[in-house]
Amino acid sequence: MKEKPVQPDSEKRILQTIGLAYRASLLTSGFDAIEIALHTGAVELLIVAKNGSEKQRAKLLRIAKEEEARCRTFGTAEQLGRAIGKDMRIAVAILDRGMADKLLLRIDELEKNDDSVKDAE
């Protein structure tokens, strides 16, 4: 039986908040859905996994920059997918400003203590 890696509490809280956003319909995932949400200005925060298709990640980050959406790199595609009960996700888009602000605060706090988390710009 494969053991799950132990996650720091702050990382776990971020993933739990992402899951909460999904259950509250404040999040969209999937490349096409995120691309549409970015173009319509609905995205408050784009969270991109550290791994996954470099081409798709680059395209989402380019669109997010054009649309002036806030972006962060956090976690892996496996972690993001698991947080919302889906398969791997290279990105998730938070659609609610309050939830986005909460996640930004937590991700930025984690970034201060961990060099593996960084601004996606």
C-alpha positions in Angstrom: 0.0 0.0 0.0 1.4 3.4 -1.1 1.5 6.0 1.7 0.5 9.5 1.0 3.2 12.1 1.6 2.8 14.2 4.7 1.7 17.7 3.9 2.5 20.8 6.1 -0.6 22.1 7.8 -0.6 25.3 5.7 -0.4 23.4 2.4 -3.2 21.1 3.6 -5.4 24.2 4.6 -4.9 25.7 1.1 -6.0 22.4 -0.5 -9.0 22.2 1.8 -9.9 25.8 0.9 -9.7 24.9 -2.8 -12.0 21.9 -2.2 -14.4 24.2 -0.3 -14.4 26.6 -3.2 -15.3 23.8 -5.6 -18.1 22.5 -3.4 -19.5 26.0 -3.2 -19.3 26.4 -7.0 -16.8 29.2 -6.6 -14.2 27.4 -8.7 -13.8 26.1 -12.2 -11.3 23.6 -13.6 -10.4 22.1 -16.9 -8.4 23.9 -19.5 -11.3 25.1 -21.7 -13.5 26.2 -18.8 -10.6 28.2 -17.3 -9.8 29.8 -20.7 -13.4 30.9 -21.1 -13.6 32.2 -17.5 -10.4 34.2 -18.0 -11.6 35.8 -21.3 -14.9 36.8 -19.6 -13.1 38.4 -16.6 -14.7 36.0 -14.1 -11.4 34.7 -12.7 -10.3 36.3 -9.4 -7.3 33.9 -8.9 -5.6 31.4 -11.2 -3.8 28.7 -9.4 -1.4 26.7 -11.6 0.2 23.5 -10.7 4.0 23.2 -10.6 3.9 20.3 -13.0 1.8 19.3 -16.0 1.8 20.4 -19.7 4.1 23.3 -20.0 2.3 24.4 -23.2 -1.1 24.6 -21.5 0.3 26.2 -18.4 2.1 28.9 -20.5 -1.1 29.6 -22.5 -3.2 30.0 -19.3 -0.6 32.3 -17.7 -0.4 34.4 -20.9 -4.2 34.8 -21.0 -4.3 35.6 -17.3 -1.6 38.3 -17.7 -3.5 39.8 -20.6 -6.8 39.8 -18.6 -4.9 41.1 -15.5 -6.0 38.1 -13.4 -4.0 37.3 -10.3 -1.9 34.1 -10.5 0.0 31.8 -8.3 1.9 28.5 -8.7 1.0 26.0 -6.1 1.0 22.3 -5.6 1.0 19.6 -8.2 -1.6 18.6 -10.7 -2.4 15.5 -8.6 -2.9 17.6 -5.5 -5.2 20.1 -7.2 -7.2 17.4 -8.8 -7.5 15.5 -5.5 -8.6 18.6 -3.7 -11.7 18.9 -5.9 -12.3 15.2 -6.2 -11.2 15.0 -9.9 -8.3 13.6 -11.9 -5.1 15.7 -12.3 -5.7 19.4 -12.9 -2.9 21.7 -14.2 -4.9 24.7 -12.9 -8.0 25.8 -11.1 -9.6 29.2 -11.3 -11.2 30.8 -8.2 -14.3 32.9 -9.2 -15.1 34.6 -5.9 -13.0 37.6 -4.7 -13.3 36.7 -1.0 -12.2 33.2 -1.5 -9.4 34.3 -3.9 -8.2 36.8 -1.2 -8.1 34.1 1.4 -6.2 31.7 -0.8 -3.8 34.4 -1.9 -3.0 35.2 1.8 -2.4 31.6 2.6 -0.3 30.9 -0.5 1.8 34.0 0.0 2.3 33.1 3.6 3.4 29.6 2.6 5.7 31.2 0.0 7.5 33.2 2.6 8.5 29.9 4.3 8.9 27.7 1.2 10.8 28.4 -2.0 8.8 25.8 -4.0 5.8 28.2 -4.1 6.1 31.3 -6.2 4.2 34.0 -8.1 3.2 32.6 -11.4 3.9 35.7 -13.4 
